[in-house]
Amino acid sequence: MHKIFGKKSKSKDNLADYTQNSTQNDLPRPAAETNSVPETNGTSKQQPPVVQKNDTPPQPPRPKLVFHCQQAHGSPTGIISGFTNVKELYQKIADCYDMPVSEILFCTLNTHKVDMSRLLGGQIGLEDFIFAHVRGQPKECEVTKSEDALGLTITDNGAGYAFIKRIKENSIMDKCPLVSLGDHIEKIDGKSLVGCRHFEVAKMLKEIQKGTTFTIRVVEPMKSGFSFVEQKQSKKGSSNIGSGKQTLRLRSTGPATVEDVDDSSNLAIDKINGLLESFMGINDTELAQQIWDMGNKLDNPSDFAMAIDKSEIKDFGFADDFVFDLWGAISDAKSGRLNKSDVKDFSEQF
């Protein structure tokens, strides 16, 4: 038999494999899934993929709110942002100046002076300049409680420091030359009050028996020259951010929000704050705001009292008569009966 070069005879095994593969290749393959519809002539026509339309336009990114700050006794201007409550704001300022946050006693808005009417509370105007007042000289003195009331109004910075907001004229504390507005009340008879809320400090002072002599230790804000003040330059633009007609609302829980200035709400909050001073000797704009927000949604004093009992405000231990007075202020504000002449300073009660 002649050999034919370039060709090999198939063995039985190879022939079987070849036959099997050929058979499989000849089988019809399933058609790929397509979006097709039959036409009148029996053929199918390929349809383009369906694209779902979103009628909602994309939301523009929220502007990043930026605030300028300085240390009240003098410092370069710092820039802070990204905070949602007072504690975070203090931490941002501390980080900006590379100092412990415990050094900050309180902050004022648009003035480096110890001006208690400009205290930073639960709201910041979008163009407000923040001044941080830091710990200065400690002072200690003995006080004899010769009258029922010492004549103090206490507030706190929301971050662990209670300090003096008002001193009643001709009161016991007014006659103490070492105690001044803005002083942080650090100790009473050696007991540390760092971390206490204003109402706790006020209660402790109120419970001191008449005729008792006690020692009070306070820390004043640092006082120094103010040679580093830099005037903030206004930025041109038509955006609402920085227009002065909106504020950043800070909350103890939840995110901060930008809100329009509401004069009627401000009157109600001032009135409630005055009641807090009158009955409890404390000043707390954030607490007053919280009380207003709660009462503004309700229709009667019974629901208001129940809402307080179910909230964290119950820890203040408001008496029933005081709750009724709070509702009176809320009701007057909601009906438009409240005006600036109704919001006045109240006498301190401890």
Protein Blocks (a to p, Z undefined) as FASTA:
>chain_A
ZZdehiacddfklmmmmmmmmmmmmpccddddddddddfkopacdddddddddfbdcddd
ddddddddddfkbpcddddehiabfklmmmmmmmmnopafklpmbdcehiabdcfklccc
fbccfkbccdddddddddddddddfbfbeoiacddehnopacdfbdcehiaklmmmkbcg
hiacfbgghiacehiafklmmmmmmmpcghiacddddddddddddfkbccddddedjbfg
hnlpaccdddfedcdddddddfklmmmmmmmmmmmmmmnopacfklmmmmmmmmmmpcbf
klmmmmmmmmmklmnopafklmmmmmmmmmmmmnopacfklpccdddfZZ
